[in-house]
Amino acid sequence: MKKIFACVAALLALHTTNAQSINKIISEKEVRRIEGTLSDDNMEGRRTFTPGIEKASAFIESEFKKTGLQTFNNAANYRQEFFMYQSITTSAKITINGSLVPDSLVACFSYVPTISLTEKSDVQVVSIKAGEKFGSKFYQYYQSKKNLLVLVDTSFKSSLKNIQKFEKTSADPGKNAVVFVFANMEETTFSIDITNAIQQKALNNVVGVLTGKSKPDEYVVFSGHYDHLGIGSPVEGVPHDTNDSIYNGANDDAAGTTAVLTLANYFKKLNNNERTIIFVTFVAEELGGFGSQYFSKQLAPEKVMAMFNIEMIGTESKWGLNSAYITGFEKSDMGKILQKNLTGSSFTFYPDPYPDQQLFYRSDNATLARLGVPAHTISTSKMDNEPNYHHASDQIETLDISNMTEIIKAIAKSSTSIINGQDTPSRVDTKQLR
């Protein structure tokens, strides 16, 4: 009986010590410090290929170094560098049925210096008709490796300016052209002549590693993206206030990056992870998830036991405090494991309440998930009513730092059995993925 009481006392003491540790390490003060730095105006909105993203990368690298993480694959530093290609169209001449289409109705995407096509070339003519879902159709055609002439119904003309401003970047550019023409017409003959200026540009993820003690070849990934939208037009009504033209991205996704840095410090101080933990902050998510796509190619997917991608946790979820949702909840049993580890706490993980938005496929978890990894995004963002999403108003003042801190603690606690090797989430069935 004395032995039983001694064991119970030891367990209670351990639980108390862990609780004290997590409250001390993952503190509201520390979360505010990191979040405040990443979303500060001097980061200039952290747009890819700008001085602001370089400042953000340097800060994250310094935090990983201070924490004492190792580099990925014994690299010289924490920067995981790769290249992308940026295309700027210098001239475009599009004629349909003998008539020149005004530049104001055209958006061209091509990554070769010059390209000339006619109806006699290998070009497929497709359309986006009135009543169809423009966004999904646009991305389907935009990502095509074929030559496409896309005739877009003029009911979507309000989207044209955004498409024309769409940053033309690719890590794996093809030799094709995709041309969107916003005009209601039937093509009989056409010609496409495009001239582009192509630049190769370097960019980087930031990756730190905490090697596992008994299972170093089994990986658990914690991730978030550190890029955002940069500097846009001044907010209407305050044209002379340049601060209001900075898209700080406090929630999207300085919040997720803050969680990754805080969790890295926490698990390093615990120093008891049986599996290797990889902490990564991705670049170029806003351009199409290029950072996560490159990162995913550097890992054998069968070695990745789980991925916690953290995106926009700075505001309350639709259920209020102490709650978050997991995208693709039904695609593996990872969510059930996390909730089991939170038994007795006031925190709850819910399935994604916005299935129509296809969030499971829209964030940095998607590439590894498509390879069968139980890779899910944790978020609280109310996607049907998040007033600051992709606006200059996404600033630290709009975040609930206290609740955000509790979410990070919940992620830390819920991941424990996966990190120590006790639980292994089921794999995502790739046959059921679209």
C-alpha positions in Angstrom: 0.0 0.0 0.0 2.9 2.4 0.8 4.3 1.6 -2.6 1.0 2.5 -4.3 0.8 5.8 -2.4 4.4 6.6 -3.2 3.7 6.0 -7.0 0.6 8.1 -6.9 2.5 10.9 -5.1 5.3 10.7 -7.6 2.9 11.0 -10.5 1.1 13.9 -8.9 4.5 15.6 -8.4 5.5 15.0 -12.0 2.2 16.4 -13.2 2.6 19.5 -11.0 6.1 20.0 -12.2 5.1 19.7 -15.9 2.2 22.1 -15.3 4.5 24.6 -13.7 7.1 24.1 -16.5 4.6 24.7 -19.3 3.1 27.8 -17.6 6.6 29.2 -17.1 7.9 28.4 -20.6 4.8 29.0 -22.7 3.9 32.3 -21.1 1.7 35.1 -22.3 4.6 37.5 -22.0 6.8 35.3 -24.3 4.0 34.8 -26.8 3.4 38.6 -27.0 7.1 39.2 -27.5 7.4 36.9 -30.5 4.1 37.8 -32.0 4.8 41.5 -31.6 8.2 41.2 -33.3 6.9 39.3 -36.3 3.9 41.5 -36.8 5.7 44.8 -36.2 5.6 47.5 -39.0 9.4 47.2 -39.5 8.8 43.7 -40.9 6.9 45.5 -43.7 4.2 42.7 -44.0 6.8 39.9 -44.6 6.1 39.6 -48.3 8.2 37.0 -50.2 11.2 38.5 -52.0 11.3 41.7 -49.9 13.6 43.1 -47.2 10.7 42.4 -44.7 10.8 38.6 -45.3 14.6 38.7 -44.8 14.1 40.4 -41.4 11.6 37.9 -40.4 13.8 35.0 -41.4 16.8 36.4 -39.5 14.6 36.8 -36.4 13.4 33.2 -36.6 16.9 31.9 -37.1 18.1 33.8 -34.0 15.3 32.3 -32.0 16.2 28.8 -33.1 19.8 29.4 -32.3 18.9 30.8 -28.9 16.8 27.8 -28.2 19.7 25.5 -29.1 18.1 23.5 -32.0 20.2 21.6 -34.5 20.1 22.4 -38.2 18.3 20.2 -40.7 20.5 17.5 -42.3 23.6 19.1 -40.7 23.2 22.3 -42.8 25.5 25.2 -42.2 22.5 27.2 -40.8 18.8 27.1 -40.3 18.0 28.5 -43.8 16.6 25.9 -46.2 17.2 27.7 -49.4 15.6 27.0 -52.8 14.9 29.0 -56.0 11.8 30.2 -57.7 11.3 31.9 -61.0 9.5 35.2 -61.3 7.9 36.2 -64.6 7.0 39.7 -65.6 5.1 40.1 -68.9 6.6 43.0 -70.9 4.3 42.7 -73.8 1.2 40.6 -74.8 -0.7 40.7 -78.0 -3.9 38.5 -78.1 -6.2 38.4 -81.0 -9.5 36.5 -81.3 -11.3 36.1 -84.6 -9.1 38.8 -86.0 -9.8 41.4 -83.3 -7.2 42.6 -80.9 -8.2 42.0 -77.2 -7.5 45.1 -75.0 -4.8 44.5 -72.4 -7.3 45.5 -69.7 -9.2 42.2 -70.4 -6.2 39.9 -70.4 -4.1 38.1 -67.7 -1.1 36.1 -69.0 0.9 33.4 -67.1 4.0 32.1 -68.8 7.6 31.4 -67.8 9.4 31.5 -71.1 11.0 34.6 -72.6 8.8 34.5 -75.7 5.9 32.3 -76.9 3.7 32.5 -80.0 0.6 30.3 -80.4 -2.3 30.1 -82.7 -5.4 27.8 -83.1 -3.1 25.5 -85.1 -0.8 25.1 -82.2 -1.1 22.7 -79.3 -3.6 24.9 -77.4 -6.7 23.9 -75.5 -9.5 26.4 -75.3 -11.5 26.2 -72.1 -14.0 28.5 -70.3 -15.2 29.7 -66.9 -18.9 30.1 -67.4 -21.4 32.3 -65.4 -22.5 30.5 -62.2 -19.4 28.3 -61.9 -17.0 28.6 -59.0 -14.5 31.0 -60.3 -11.8 30.5 -57.6 -11.4 26.7 -58.0 -11.6 27.0 -61.8 -8.9 29.7 -61.9 -6.5 27.7 -59.8 -7.1 24.6 -61.8 -6.2 26.4 -65.1 -3.5 28.5 -63.5 -1.6 25.4 -62.4 -1.9 23.7 -65.7 1.2 22.6 -67.6 -0.7 22.8 -70.9 -1.1 25.8 -73.2 -4.6 27.2 -72.4 -6.8 30.0 -73.7 -9.3 30.5 -70.9 -12.4 32.5 -71.9 -14.0 33.9 -68.8 -17.5 35.2 -68.6 -17.7 38.9 -68.0 -19.8 38.3 -64.8 -16.4 37.6 -63.2 -14.8 40.9 -64.3 -14.5 42.1 -60.7 -11.8 39.4 -60.2 -9.7 40.6 -63.2 -7.6 43.2 -61.3 -6.7 40.7 -58.6 -5.6 38.2 -61.3 -3.6 40.8 -63.1 -1.8 41.6 -59.9 -1.3 37.9 -59.1 2.4 37.3 -58.5 3.7 35.1 -61.3 6.2 32.8 -59.5 6.9 29.1 -59.7 9.5 26.7 -58.3 8.9 24.4 -61.3 8.0 26.5 -64.3 6.7 24.9 -67.5 7.2 26.0 -71.1 3.5 26.7 -71.6 1.3 29.7 -71.5 -2.1 30.1 -69.7 -4.0 33.2 -71.0 -7.2 34.4 -69.3 -9.5 36.6 -71.5 -12.5 38.2 -69.8 -14.9 38.5 -72.8 -18.1 36.7 -73.9 -17.1 35.4 -77.2 -16.7 32.2 -79.3 -13.2 31.7 -80.7 -12.7 30.6 -84.3 -9.2 31.8 -84.8 -6.8 33.3 -82.4 -3.1 34.3 -81.9 -1.1 34.6 -78.7 2.2 36.5 -78.6 3.8 37.0 -75.2 7.2 38.4 -74.2 8.4 37.9 -70.6 11.3 39.0 -68.4 12.3 35.9 -66.3 14.2 36.2 -63.0 15.6 33.5 -60.8 15.2 34.4 -57.1 16.4 32.7 -53.9 14.2 32.3 -50.8 14.2 30.1 -47.8 12.3 28.2 -45.2 13.7 28.2 -41.6 14.1 24.8 -40.1 15.4 23.6 -36.7 15.6 20.1 -35.3 15.4 18.4 -31.9 16.8 14.9 -32.3 14.8 12.1 -30.8 16.4 9.9 -28.1 15.2 6.4 -29.0 13.5 7.0 -32.3 15.6 9.5 -34.2 14.4 8.4 -37.6 10.7 9.0 -36.8 9.7 12.6 -37.3 7.0 14.9 -35.8 6.7 18.2 -37.6 5.5 21.5 -36.1 5.0 24.2 -38.8 3.6 27.6 -39.7 4.2 30.0 -42.5 6.0 33.3 -41.9 5.3 35.2 -45.1 2.3 37.5 -45.6 1.1 40.1 -48.1 3.5 43.0 -47.6 2.6 46.6 -48.3 -0.5 47.5 -50.3 -2.4 50.6 -51.1 -3.2 53.0 -48.1 -6.4 52.2 -46.4 -9.3 54.3 -47.8 -9.9 57.4 -45.8 -6.3 57.6 -44.5 -4.2 57.8 -47.6 -1.3 59.6 -45.9 -0.9 57.1 -43.1 1.6 54.7 -44.5 1.3 52.4 -41.4 -2.2 51.5 -42.6 -0.9 50.2 -45.9 1.2 47.5 -44.1 -0.5 44.1 -44.1 1.1 43.0 -40.8 -0.4 39.5 -40.9 -0.5 39.2 -37.1 -3.0 36.3 -37.2 -2.0 35.1 -40.7 0.4 33.7 -39.9 2.6 35.4 -37.4 0.4 33.6 -34.8 1.3 30.1 -36.2 5.0 31.0 -36.4 4.9 32.3 -32.8 3.5 28.9 -31.8 6.3 27.0 -33.6 9.0 29.1 -31.9 7.4 28.8 -28.5 6.9 25.0 -28.8 10.5 24.7 -29.9 11.7 26.3 -26.7 9.3 24.3 -24.6 10.3 20.9 -26.0 14.0 21.8 -25.9 13.7 22.6 -22.2 11.8 19.4 -21.5 14.5 17.4 -23.4 12.6 14.1 -23.3 11.3 13.6 -26.9 11.8 10.1 -28.1 11.0 11.0 -31.7 12.8 13.7 -33.6 10.9 17.0 -33.8 11.3 19.2 -36.8 10.3 22.9 -36.4 9.8 24.7 -39.7 8.5 28.0 -40.7 7.5 28.1 -44.4 8.0 30.9 -46.9 5.8 31.6 -50.0 2.6 30.1 -48.6 0.7 33.1 -49.8 2.1 32.6 -53.3 0.9 29.0 -53.5 2.5 26.9 -50.8 5.9 26.7 -52.4 7.9 26.6 -49.2 6.1 23.5 -47.9 6.2 21.8 -51.2 10.0 22.1 -51.3 10.3 21.0 -47.6 8.2 18.0 -48.2 10.5 16.8 -51.0 13.4 16.7 -48.5 11.8 14.0 -46.3 10.8 10.4 -46.8 7.0 10.6 -46.0 7.0 7.2 -44.3 9.3 8.6 -41.6 6.9 11.5 -40.8 4.6 10.2 -38.0 2.6 13.4 -37.7 2.5 17.1 -38.8 1.0 19.9 -36.7 0.6 22.8 -39.1 -0.6 25.9 -37.1 -2.4 28.6 -38.9 -4.3 31.7 -37.5 -4.8 30.9 -33.9 -5.0 34.5 -32.6 -8.7 34.9 -32.5 -11.4 32.9 -30.8 -13.0 30.0 -32.6 -16.7 29.8 -33.3 -17.0 27.8 -30.0 -15.2 30.5 -27.9 -12.2 30.3 -25.6 -10.2 27.1 -25.1 -11.1 25.5 -28.5 -9.7 25.1 -31.9 -10.5 22.9 -35.0 -8.4 20.4 -37.0 -8.7 20.3 -40.7 -9.3 16.9 -42.2 -10.2 15.6 -38.8 -11.9 12.5 -40.3 -8.9 11.6 -42.5 -6.8 10.1 -39.7 -7.2 9.4 -36.0 -4.7 12.1 -35.0 -7.5 14.4 -33.7 -8.8 11.7 -31.5 -5.4 11.1 -30.0 -4.9 14.8 -29.3 -8.3 15.1 -27.6 -7.5 12.0 -25.5 -4.4 13.6 -24.3 -6.4 16.6 -23.1 -8.9 14.5 -21.1 -9.7 16.4 -17.9 -8.7 19.8 -19.3 -11.0 22.6 -20.4 -9.7 22.5 -24.0 -11.5 20.9 -26.9 -10.4 20.1 -30.5 -13.3 20.1 -33.0 -13.5 18.9 -36.6 -13.2 21.6 -39.2 -16.6 23.4 -39.3 -16.0 24.8 -42.8 -15.7 21.8 -45.0 -17.0 23.7 -48.1 -13.8 25.9 -47.9 -11.6 22.8 -48.5 -9.1 24.1 -45.8 -7.4 20.7 -45.6 -6.0 21.3 -49.1 -5.3 25.0 -48.7 -2.5 25.2 -46.2 1.0 23.9 -45.8 -0.1 20.5 -44.5 -1.5 19.5 -47.9 1.6 18.3 -49.6 2.6 15.8 -47.0 -1.1 14.8 -46.5 -1.3 13.9 -50.2 1.7 11.6 -49.5 -0.2 9.8 -46.7 1.2 11.6 -43.7 -1.3 12.4 -40.9 -0.7 16.1 -41.6 -3.4 18.5 -40.3 -3.8 22.2 -39.7 -4.9 23.5 -36.4 -6.8 26.8 -36.5 -9.4 29.0 -34.8 -10.1 31.3 -37.7 -13.8 31.9 -38.4 -13.6 31.5 -42.2 -17.1 32.6 -42.7 -16.6 35.8 -40.6 -13.0 36.8 -40.0 -13.1 40.6 -40.6 -9.3 41.1 -40.6 -8.3 38.2 -42.9 -6.0 39.5 -45.6 -6.6 43.1 -44.6 -4.3 45.7 -43.2 -6.2 45.6 -40.0 -4.7 42.1 -39.1 -2.6 43.6 -36.3 -1.6 42.4 -32.9 -4.2 44.6 -31.3 -6.9 42.4 -32.8 -5.6 39.2 -31.2 -6.5 37.5 -28.0 -2.9 36.8 -26.7 -4.1 35.1 -23.6 -6.3 32.6 -25.5 -3.6 32.1 -28.1 -1.2 31.2 -25.3 -3.6 28.6 -24.0 -4.0 27.1 -27.5 -0.2 26.7 -27.8 -0.2 25.0 -24.4 -3.0 22.7 -25.6 -1.0 21.8 -28.7 2.0 21.0 -26.5 0.1 18.8 -24.1 -2.0 17.0 -26.8 1.1 16.1 -28.8 2.9 14.4 -25.9 2.0 10.8 -26.6 3.0 11.2 -30.3 6.3 12.8 -29.5 7.2 10.1 -26.9 6.3 7.3 -29.4 3.4 6.0 -27.4 0.8 6.9 -30.1 1.2 6.8 -33.9 -1.7 8.4 -35.9 -3.2 6.4 -38.7 -2.1 7.4 -42.2 -4.2 9.4 -44.6 -5.7 7.3 -47.2 -4.4 8.9 -50.4 -7.0 7.1 -52.5 -9.7 9.2 -50.9 -8.0 12.5 -51.6 -9.1 14.5 -54.5 
